[in-house]
Amino acid sequence: MIPVLCTHVKALSLTRVEDALLADEWISGCVVWDYWMRHNAREIIVEPWRWETPPDPSKARTVSGKRKMDFVMPVPPIPMCPPETRVTVQYEVGLAHNEHGKEILHVKSSTVSHDVPYGDHFSVDEKIEMLREGDGVLVTKSWSADWVKRSFLKSMIERNVKNSQADTCEKLIAVLQAYADEGSPVDSFGSPMSRSPESDGNLLDLDGDEFMSVDGDDEDASFEDADGGEVEASTSLLEFLGDAFSTFTMSRWRPSRAQHGERIVFEVWELQRRTTMFHDDWRAPFLPHDGQKQARWVDDRYHKHPWVLMTSGDAAVKDRPPISGPAAMCEQEEWHVATEGHKDKEGWQYAPDFYKKPNKWGAKAAICLCRRRLWKCTFVRMPKVVQPRTIVLQIWELQRRTTIFQTDWRAPFLPHDLMRHRFRWVDLDYNAHPWFNGQGGALGACDTPPVTPPQGWEAEGWVVAHPAGPCDSGRWQYSSDLNRSSSRWGSQSTGLGCRRRLWSCIFTEGCRILL
C-alpha cells in the first residue's frame, strides 16, 4: 500500500476513539461516522458487528471484528460521473499490542462506489493505524486501488483517487483534532469493554506536521527496520520515515523544513533518440508518443523534471541540466555524469526504447535507438539570499463549449480531452505544472491558476497576458480544438468550440527563508 499520512495529534485520547469505534452503534462521536459526515454522506446504514475476537474485559485487550456500512454521498464535479453515488464500505477493526506493550488500533476499509463509471471494477483499500505516543496519538494512513476487472480508464481513475487522498487525509485529521480540542468525542459510547489509559511514552516531536505523497509502489508498506523488526513509534520512527522517503522527496521536490547547511543531491536523466540504428544523430526524443520525454531532462518516471521551468522545446536544446534550484539553495559543485554501473565511458546506457527497468539497458549502442545517462549535482541551502532570483510562470486556461451555438464555456469535458490530459489549467506544454496544488479535473473549479509555489517563492499576482497571435478584448484565442500550435488560434469565436488565454505571474525568491 502507498503511505500518504503520518501525523501526531496532541491531546487526543486513543481510549475514547477505541470506545466509540468498538461500540455496538456508530453515531456522532465515532471517528468513522464523523469522517463520512464530513463527506456529506446520508442514508447511512451500519450492519451489526461480526466478531472474530470479541471484546472481553477480563482478558488482554485484543479485539478483531468486521462490519459493513452503506450510504449515499455526493460526487465531486468530474466528467462522466453522476452527482451522487451509492457507497459500500467493508470495515475490519483490530486492537492489539506491539512488542513494547503499546496499544495499536488498526482500521482497514475497502470502499466501492457503485454508480461512478467502472465503479464495480475496483475498490479503494485504506489502512489507518493509531498508536498512543507521548501526549497524543500517532496516526498513519496508506491506500491502494484493488482492481477486479480491467478498464481502459484505469490510469485516469487511479490518478483521481490519488488526487482525492489529500482531501481525505485533511478530513480525517480535522475529525481527530476536533476530538482532541474537546478533550474527548463524547462522555460515553456504550463501549463493549472498559479501558484505562496507559502510561505516556516519549513525545513524538511532530507538532501536527504531516507528510503526504501520491506516488510509490503498490507493495504493502510496513514500518520495519532493516532486520525485519518493528520500529518503535517514537522519534526514531520519524527518522526512519525520513530516510525511507528521502529519495522520493528530492525527486519530486516536496517542501521540507529547511536547515542551515542542508544538502540535497539532485538527479536528472538525460534522454536521447536517433533516427535509425544506422545514424549517429543523437538528439532529444522527437517521436509523437515520446510525450514529456521530448523535454530531454526528466525525472525517474520519465516526466519532465519538476525544476525544469522552461518549455520542453527550450529545454531540449540545452547540453547541461537546465535546473532551477529551490529557493535559498545554490550549487555546491558542477553538474556531473554518474559513471558507475554498466555504462559506456561517457555514462550512456542504451536500449531499443525508453524502458524504466534498469536491466533493459546496456553499455553498447549496437541496434539500440535510445540512450540515457544520469546527471547529479549537490545543492546546499543558504540562510540568506543576497541576489534573489525571479521566475516568470505562464499557465494556459483552456475551455470548451457544448456546441458552436451555445456560450456555456467551461473546462474541457470530452473523453479525448481527458485522454490527452487537456484540463482547464495546463503549462505551456499542455501538461500539469508541478506547482499545481492538485491535478487534472479537480482543478476545473478554480478561477485563477491553482499554483502553490514551494517554500521561499513569493508571487506578485496573476494577470491575463497577451498571447502570441491575435486575440479578442478578453485576450481569448479561439480554435476548433485544443491545439498546441499558436498558428491554429485566432480572435474570432464564430464556428469554433474551444478557447484559451494565457495567465502570467512573477515569482521572486524570498530574501530570507524560515529555518
C-alpha positions as CSV (number, residue, x, y, z in Angstrom):
1,M,0.0,0.0,0.0
2,I,1.1,3.6,-0.5
3,P,1.6,5.7,2.6
4,V,0.1,9.1,2.5
5,L,-0.1,10.4,6.1
6,C,1.9,10.4,9.3
7,T,0.9,12.9,11.9
8,H,0.9,13.3,15.7
9,V,-2.4,14.6,17.2
10,K,-1.7,16.2,20.5
11,A,-4.2,15.8,23.4
12,L,-6.1,13.1,21.6
13,S,-7.4,10.2,23.8
14,L,-6.9,6.9,22.0
15,T,-9.1,5.1,24.5
16,R,-12.1,7.3,23.7
17,V,-11.6,6.7,20.0
18,E,-11.4,3.0,20.6
19,D,-14.6,3.0,22.8
20,A,-16.6,4.8,20.1
21,L,-15.3,2.6,17.3
22,L,-15.9,-0.7,19.1
23,A,-19.4,0.3,20.3
24,D,-22.5,-1.6,19.1
25,E,-23.8,1.6,17.3
26,W,-21.8,4.1,15.3
27,I,-23.2,7.5,16.0
28,S,-21.8,11.0,16.3
29,G,-18.6,10.9,18.1
30,C,-17.4,7.8,16.3
31,V,-14.4,8.6,14.0
32,V,-15.9,6.6,11.1
33,W,-19.3,8.2,11.4
34,D,-17.9,11.8,11.7
35,Y,-15.4,11.2,8.9
36,W,-18.2,10.3,6.4
37,M,-20.4,13.1,7.7
38,R,-17.7,15.5,6.6
39,H,-18.1,13.9,3.1
40,N,-21.8,14.9,3.4
41,A,-22.9,11.2,3.5
42,R,-26.6,10.5,4.0
43,E,-28.9,7.5,4.4
44,I,-26.2,5.7,6.4
45,I,-26.9,2.0,7.3
46,V,-24.4,0.2,9.5
47,E,-24.7,-3.6,9.9
48,P,-24.0,-5.4,13.2
49,W,-20.5,-6.5,14.2
50,R,-19.2,-9.8,13.1
51,W,-16.6,-10.5,15.8
52,E,-13.6,-12.7,15.1
53,T,-12.1,-11.9,18.6
54,P,-15.0,-10.3,20.6
55,P,-14.3,-7.8,23.3
56,D,-13.7,-9.3,26.7
57,P,-12.8,-7.0,29.6
58,S,-11.4,-10.0,31.6
59,K,-8.7,-10.7,29.0
60,A,-6.0,-8.9,27.3
61,R,-7.3,-6.1,25.1
62,T,-7.1,-7.9,21.7
63,V,-10.1,-7.3,19.5
64,S,-10.9,-8.1,15.9
65,G,-14.2,-7.6,14.1
66,K,-15.8,-6.7,10.8
67,R,-18.9,-4.7,9.8
68,K,-20.4,-3.2,6.7
69,M,-21.5,0.4,6.1
70,D,-23.8,1.6,3.2
71,F,-24.6,5.2,2.4
72,V,-25.1,7.8,-0.4
73,M,-22.7,10.6,-0.9
74,P,-22.1,13.4,-3.4
75,V,-19.5,13.0,-6.1
76,P,-17.1,15.8,-7.0
77,P,-17.6,17.5,-10.4
78,I,-15.7,15.0,-12.6
79,P,-16.7,14.4,-16.2
80,M,-18.9,11.3,-16.8
81,C,-19.7,11.0,-13.1
82,P,-23.2,11.3,-11.5
83,P,-23.9,14.0,-8.9
84,E,-24.0,11.3,-6.2
85,T,-23.3,7.6,-5.7
86,R,-24.2,4.7,-3.5
87,V,-21.2,3.5,-1.5
88,T,-20.4,0.3,0.4
89,V,-17.5,0.2,2.8
90,Q,-16.3,-3.1,4.4
91,Y,-14.5,-2.3,7.7
92,E,-12.1,-4.5,9.6
93,V,-11.2,-3.1,13.0
94,G,-8.4,-4.6,15.2
95,L,-7.0,-3.7,18.6
96,A,-3.7,-5.3,19.6
97,H,-0.3,-4.6,21.3
98,N,3.1,-4.4,19.8
99,E,6.2,-5.9,21.4
100,H,6.7,-2.9,23.5
101,G,3.3,-3.3,25.1
102,K,1.8,-0.3,23.4
103,E,-1.8,-0.5,22.1
104,I,-2.3,-0.2,18.4
105,L,-5.7,0.4,16.7
106,H,-6.0,-0.8,13.1
107,V,-8.8,0.3,10.9
108,K,-8.9,-1.3,7.4
109,S,-11.5,-0.4,4.9
110,S,-12.5,-1.4,1.3
111,T,-14.7,1.1,-0.4
112,V,-16.8,0.5,-3.6
113,S,-18.7,3.4,-5.3
114,H,-21.5,1.7,-7.2
115,D,-22.7,4.5,-9.5
116,V,-19.5,6.0,-10.8
117,P,-18.1,4.8,-14.2
118,Y,-16.4,1.4,-13.7
119,G,-17.2,1.6,-10.0
120,D,-17.6,-2.2,-9.9
121,H,-14.2,-2.8,-11.4
122,F,-12.2,-1.7,-8.4
123,S,-12.2,-0.9,-4.7
124,V,-10.2,1.7,-2.7
125,D,-8.5,-0.1,0.2
126,E,-7.2,2.0,3.1
127,K,-5.4,1.3,6.3
128,I,-5.3,3.6,9.3
129,E,-3.2,2.9,12.4
130,M,-3.3,4.8,15.6
131,L,-0.7,4.4,18.4
132,R,-0.6,6.2,21.7
133,E,2.6,8.3,21.7
134,G,3.6,11.0,24.2
135,D,0.7,13.4,25.0
136,G,-1.3,12.3,22.0
137,V,-1.7,9.8,19.2
138,L,0.4,8.9,16.2
139,V,-1.8,8.4,13.1
140,T,-0.6,6.8,9.9
141,K,-2.6,6.1,6.7
142,S,-2.0,4.3,3.5
143,W,-4.1,3.2,0.5
144,S,-4.2,1.2,-2.7
145,A,-6.6,0.5,-5.6
146,D,-7.6,-3.1,-5.9
147,W,-8.8,-4.0,-9.4
148,V,-11.1,-7.0,-10.0
149,K,-11.8,-6.2,-13.7
150,R,-9.9,-4.5,-16.5
151,S,-10.6,-0.9,-17.7
152,F,-9.0,1.3,-20.3
153,L,-9.6,4.2,-17.9
154,K,-7.5,2.6,-15.1
155,S,-4.7,5.2,-15.1
156,M,-7.2,8.1,-15.1
157,I,-9.2,6.6,-12.3
158,E,-6.2,5.9,-10.2
159,R,-5.0,9.4,-10.7
160,N,-8.3,10.8,-9.5
161,V,-8.2,8.5,-6.4
162,K,-4.6,9.7,-5.7
163,N,-5.7,13.4,-6.0
164,S,-8.5,12.8,-3.5
165,Q,-6.2,11.4,-0.9
166,A,-5.1,14.8,0.3
167,D,-8.7,15.8,0.9
168,T,-9.5,12.6,2.8
169,C,-6.4,13.0,5.0
170,E,-7.4,16.5,5.8
171,K,-10.9,15.4,6.8
172,L,-9.5,12.6,9.0
173,I,-7.1,15.0,10.8
174,A,-9.9,17.5,11.2
175,V,-12.1,14.9,12.9
176,L,-9.3,13.7,15.3
177,Q,-8.3,17.3,16.0
178,A,-11.8,18.2,17.0
179,Y,-11.8,15.3,19.4
180,A,-8.5,16.5,20.9
181,D,-9.8,20.1,21.2
182,E,-12.9,18.8,23.0
183,G,-10.9,16.6,25.3
184,S,-12.9,13.5,24.1
185,P,-15.5,12.8,21.5
186,V,-18.4,12.2,24.0
187,D,-18.6,11.1,27.6
188,S,-19.9,7.6,26.9
189,F,-20.4,5.4,23.9
190,G,-21.8,2.2,25.4
191,S,-18.4,0.5,24.9
192,P,-18.3,-3.3,25.0
193,M,-15.3,-3.1,27.3
194,S,-13.9,-0.6,29.7
195,R,-10.4,0.7,29.4
196,S,-7.9,2.7,31.4
197,P,-5.3,4.9,29.8
198,E,-1.8,3.5,29.5
199,S,1.2,5.5,30.7
200,D,2.6,8.0,28.2
201,G,5.7,7.3,26.3
202,N,8.1,9.6,24.7
203,L,6.7,12.7,22.9
204,L,6.8,12.5,19.1
205,D,8.1,15.9,18.1
206,L,5.9,16.5,15.1
207,D,3.7,19.4,16.3
208,G,0.9,18.4,13.9
209,D,3.1,18.3,10.8
210,E,2.3,15.6,8.3
211,F,3.8,14.3,5.1
212,M,1.8,13.2,2.1
213,S,2.6,11.6,-1.3
214,V,0.7,10.3,-4.2
215,D,3.4,8.2,-5.7
216,G,5.0,4.9,-4.7
217,D,4.8,1.3,-5.4
218,D,1.8,-0.9,-4.7
219,E,3.5,-3.1,-2.2
220,D,2.2,-3.2,1.4
221,A,4.2,-0.6,3.4
222,S,5.0,-1.6,7.0
223,F,7.2,0.2,9.5
224,E,10.1,-2.3,9.9
225,D,13.8,-1.9,10.4
226,A,16.4,-3.5,8.2
227,D,16.3,-6.7,10.2
228,G,12.6,-7.0,9.8
229,G,11.8,-5.9,13.3
230,E,9.1,-3.4,14.2
231,V,10.2,0.2,14.6
232,E,9.1,1.8,17.8
233,A,6.8,4.8,17.1
234,S,8.8,7.4,18.8
235,T,11.3,9.9,17.4
236,S,13.2,7.0,15.8
237,L,10.1,6.4,13.7
238,L,10.3,9.9,12.3
239,E,13.9,9.3,11.4
240,F,13.1,6.0,9.8
241,L,10.3,7.6,7.7
242,G,12.7,10.5,6.7
243,D,15.3,8.0,5.4
244,A,12.7,5.9,3.6
245,F,11.2,8.8,1.8
246,S,14.3,11.0,1.2
247,T,14.8,9.8,-2.4
248,F,11.1,10.3,-3.2
249,T,11.0,13.7,-1.7
250,M,14.0,15.0,-3.6
251,S,13.0,13.7,-6.9
252,R,9.6,15.4,-6.5
253,W,10.7,18.5,-4.7
254,R,8.2,18.3,-1.9
255,P,8.9,21.2,0.5
256,S,10.5,20.2,3.8
257,R,11.8,22.1,6.8
258,A,14.9,23.9,5.9
259,Q,18.1,23.8,8.0
260,H,21.3,25.8,7.7
261,G,23.8,23.9,5.6
262,E,21.2,21.4,4.4
263,R,22.5,19.5,1.3
264,I,20.3,17.9,-1.4
265,V,21.6,15.8,-4.2
266,F,19.6,16.4,-7.4
267,E,19.4,13.7,-10.0
268,V,18.1,14.2,-13.5
269,W,18.0,11.8,-16.5
270,E,19.1,13.0,-20.0
271,L,17.3,11.1,-22.8
272,Q,18.2,11.0,-26.4
273,R,17.0,9.2,-29.6
274,R,18.4,8.7,-33.1
275,T,16.6,8.5,-36.4
276,T,17.7,4.9,-37.2
277,M,20.2,2.4,-36.0
278,F,22.4,3.3,-39.0
279,H,22.5,7.0,-38.0
280,D,24.5,8.7,-35.2
281,D,22.3,11.8,-35.0
282,W,21.5,11.6,-31.3
283,R,19.1,14.3,-30.1
284,A,16.2,14.9,-27.7
285,P,13.3,12.4,-28.2
286,F,11.2,13.6,-31.1
287,L,8.5,10.9,-31.8
288,P,4.9,11.8,-31.1
289,H,4.5,9.1,-28.5
290,D,7.6,10.3,-26.5
291,G,5.4,12.9,-24.8
292,Q,7.1,14.6,-21.9
293,K,10.3,12.8,-22.8
294,Q,10.7,15.4,-25.5
295,A,11.9,17.8,-22.8
296,R,15.1,15.7,-22.7
297,W,15.7,16.3,-19.0
298,V,13.4,14.1,-16.9
299,D,12.9,12.5,-13.5
300,D,12.9,8.8,-12.8
301,R,9.3,8.5,-14.1
302,Y,10.4,10.0,-17.4
303,H,8.3,13.1,-16.7
304,K,9.7,16.5,-17.4
305,H,11.8,17.3,-14.3
306,P,9.9,19.4,-11.8
307,W,12.6,22.0,-11.7
308,V,12.9,22.4,-15.4
309,L,10.7,25.5,-15.5
310,M,11.1,26.3,-19.3
311,T,9.2,24.8,-22.1
312,S,10.1,21.3,-23.4
313,G,11.4,22.8,-26.7
314,D,13.7,25.2,-24.9
315,A,15.0,22.5,-22.5
316,A,15.6,20.0,-25.3
317,V,18.4,22.1,-26.8
318,K,20.3,22.5,-23.6
319,D,23.5,20.5,-23.2
320,R,23.6,20.6,-19.4
321,P,20.6,20.2,-17.0
322,P,18.6,23.5,-17.0
323,I,17.6,23.0,-13.4
324,S,16.4,26.0,-11.4
325,G,17.2,25.0,-7.8
326,P,14.8,25.5,-4.9
327,A,14.7,28.8,-3.1
328,A,17.7,29.8,-1.0
329,M,19.8,26.9,-2.4
330,C,22.8,27.1,-4.7
331,E,25.0,24.6,-6.5
332,Q,27.9,23.3,-4.3
333,E,29.5,21.6,-7.3
334,E,29.3,21.4,-11.0
335,W,26.8,19.1,-12.7
336,H,28.5,15.8,-13.5
337,V,27.5,12.5,-15.1
338,A,27.2,9.4,-12.9
339,T,29.6,6.9,-14.5
340,E,29.3,4.0,-12.0
341,G,27.4,0.9,-13.2
342,H,27.0,-0.8,-16.6
343,K,27.6,2.3,-18.9
344,D,30.0,3.4,-21.6
345,K,32.8,5.8,-20.9
346,E,30.6,8.9,-21.3
347,G,28.0,7.5,-18.9
348,W,25.4,6.5,-21.6
349,Q,23.2,3.4,-21.4
350,Y,21.4,2.1,-24.5
351,A,18.1,0.3,-25.2
352,P,15.6,-0.2,-28.0
353,D,13.1,2.1,-26.2
354,F,12.9,4.2,-23.1
355,Y,12.4,1.4,-20.5
356,K,12.2,2.1,-16.8
357,K,13.7,-1.2,-15.6
358,P,17.5,-1.0,-15.2
359,N,18.0,-4.5,-16.6
360,K,16.8,-3.4,-20.0
361,W,19.7,-1.0,-20.5
362,G,23.3,-1.9,-21.7
363,A,26.6,-0.2,-22.4
364,K,26.7,-0.9,-26.2
365,A,24.7,1.1,-28.8
366,A,24.5,-1.8,-31.4
367,I,21.0,-1.9,-32.7
368,C,19.6,0.4,-30.0
369,L,17.7,3.6,-30.8
370,C,17.6,5.2,-27.4
371,R,20.1,6.2,-24.8
372,R,20.1,7.8,-21.3
373,R,22.5,9.0,-18.7
374,L,22.2,10.2,-15.1
375,W,23.4,13.7,-14.1
376,K,23.9,14.7,-10.4
377,C,24.6,17.9,-8.5
378,T,24.7,18.8,-4.8
379,F,22.7,21.9,-3.8
380,V,23.4,23.5,-0.4
381,R,20.9,25.7,1.5
382,M,22.0,29.2,2.4
383,P,20.5,31.1,5.3
384,K,20.1,34.3,3.3
385,V,19.6,35.2,-0.4
386,V,21.9,38.1,-1.5
387,Q,20.6,38.3,-5.1
388,P,17.0,37.0,-5.3
389,R,16.0,35.2,-8.5
390,T,12.8,35.8,-10.3
391,I,10.7,33.3,-12.3
392,V,8.0,34.2,-14.8
393,L,5.4,31.4,-14.7
394,Q,2.9,31.2,-17.6
395,I,-0.2,29.0,-17.5
396,W,-2.8,28.3,-20.2
397,E,-6.5,28.3,-19.3
398,L,-8.4,26.0,-21.7
399,Q,-12.2,26.0,-22.2
400,R,-14.7,24.3,-24.4
401,R,-18.4,24.8,-25.1
402,T,-21.1,22.2,-25.8
403,T,-21.8,23.3,-29.4
404,I,-20.8,26.3,-31.5
405,F,-24.3,27.7,-31.0
406,Q,-24.0,27.9,-27.2
407,T,-22.0,30.1,-24.9
408,D,-21.6,27.7,-21.9
409,W,-17.8,27.8,-21.8
410,R,-16.3,25.5,-19.2
411,A,-13.4,23.2,-18.5
412,P,-12.7,20.6,-21.3
413,F,-15.1,17.7,-20.8
414,L,-14.9,15.4,-23.8
415,P,-13.4,11.9,-23.4
416,H,-10.5,12.6,-25.7
417,D,-9.7,15.8,-23.7
418,L,-9.2,13.6,-20.6
419,M,-7.2,11.0,-22.5
420,R,-4.8,13.8,-23.8
421,H,-4.8,15.5,-20.4
422,R,-6.4,18.6,-21.7
423,F,-7.6,20.1,-18.4
424,R,-8.6,23.6,-17.7
425,W,-5.2,24.6,-16.3
426,V,-2.0,23.5,-18.1
427,D,1.5,24.7,-18.6
428,L,2.9,25.9,-21.9
429,D,3.4,22.3,-23.0
430,Y,-0.2,21.4,-22.1
431,N,1.0,19.3,-19.1
432,A,0.2,19.7,-15.4
433,H,2.7,22.1,-13.9
434,P,4.5,20.7,-10.8
435,W,3.4,23.7,-8.8
436,F,-0.3,22.9,-9.1
437,N,-1.9,22.3,-5.8
438,G,-3.9,19.3,-7.3
439,Q,-4.2,17.6,-10.6
440,G,-6.4,17.2,-13.6
441,G,-10.2,17.7,-13.4
442,A,-10.1,18.5,-9.7
443,L,-8.7,22.0,-10.6
444,G,-11.5,22.9,-13.0
445,A,-13.4,25.0,-10.5
446,C,-10.6,27.4,-9.9
447,D,-11.0,30.9,-11.4
448,T,-7.2,31.7,-11.4
449,P,-4.2,29.4,-11.9
450,P,-4.2,26.9,-8.9
451,V,-0.5,27.3,-8.2
452,T,1.1,26.9,-4.8
453,P,4.9,27.7,-5.1
454,P,7.4,25.8,-3.0
455,Q,8.6,27.4,0.2
456,G,10.6,30.6,-0.4
457,W,8.9,31.8,-3.6
458,E,6.6,34.9,-3.3
459,A,4.0,35.7,-6.0
460,E,3.4,39.2,-7.2
461,G,-0.2,38.4,-8.5
462,W,-1.7,36.7,-11.6
463,V,-2.6,38.7,-14.7
464,V,-4.0,37.8,-18.1
465,A,-1.1,38.2,-20.5
466,H,-1.2,39.0,-24.2
467,P,-0.6,35.8,-26.1
468,A,1.4,35.4,-29.3
469,G,-1.0,35.9,-32.2
470,P,-4.4,37.6,-32.4
471,C,-6.9,37.6,-29.5
472,D,-10.2,39.3,-28.5
473,S,-10.7,42.0,-26.0
474,G,-10.7,39.5,-23.1
475,R,-7.4,38.1,-24.6
476,W,-9.1,34.8,-25.5
477,Q,-8.0,32.9,-28.5
478,Y,-10.3,30.5,-30.4
479,S,-9.8,27.3,-32.3
480,S,-11.7,24.2,-33.5
481,D,-9.8,22.0,-31.0
482,L,-7.3,22.4,-28.1
483,N,-4.3,22.6,-30.3
484,R,-0.8,23.5,-29.1
485,S,0.3,25.3,-32.2
486,S,-0.3,29.1,-32.0
487,S,-0.9,29.3,-35.7
488,R,-4.2,27.5,-35.2
489,W,-5.7,30.1,-32.9
490,G,-7.5,33.3,-33.8
491,S,-9.5,36.1,-32.3
492,Q,-13.0,35.2,-33.7
493,S,-15.2,32.6,-32.0
494,T,-17.7,32.1,-34.8
495,G,-18.0,28.4,-35.6
496,L,-15.3,27.4,-33.1
497,G,-15.8,25.3,-30.0
498,C,-12.5,25.9,-28.0
499,R,-10.8,28.9,-26.5
500,R,-7.7,29.6,-24.4
501,R,-6.0,32.5,-22.7
502,L,-2.6,33.0,-21.1
503,W,-2.0,33.8,-17.4
504,S,1.3,35.1,-16.1
505,C,2.8,35.7,-12.7
506,I,6.3,36.7,-11.5
507,F,7.7,34.8,-8.5
508,T,10.5,36.2,-6.5
509,E,12.9,34.3,-4.3
510,G,12.5,35.3,-0.7
511,C,15.4,37.2,0.8
512,R,15.1,35.1,3.9
513,I,13.9,31.6,4.3
514,L,12.1,30.5,7.5
515,L,14.5,28.0,9.1
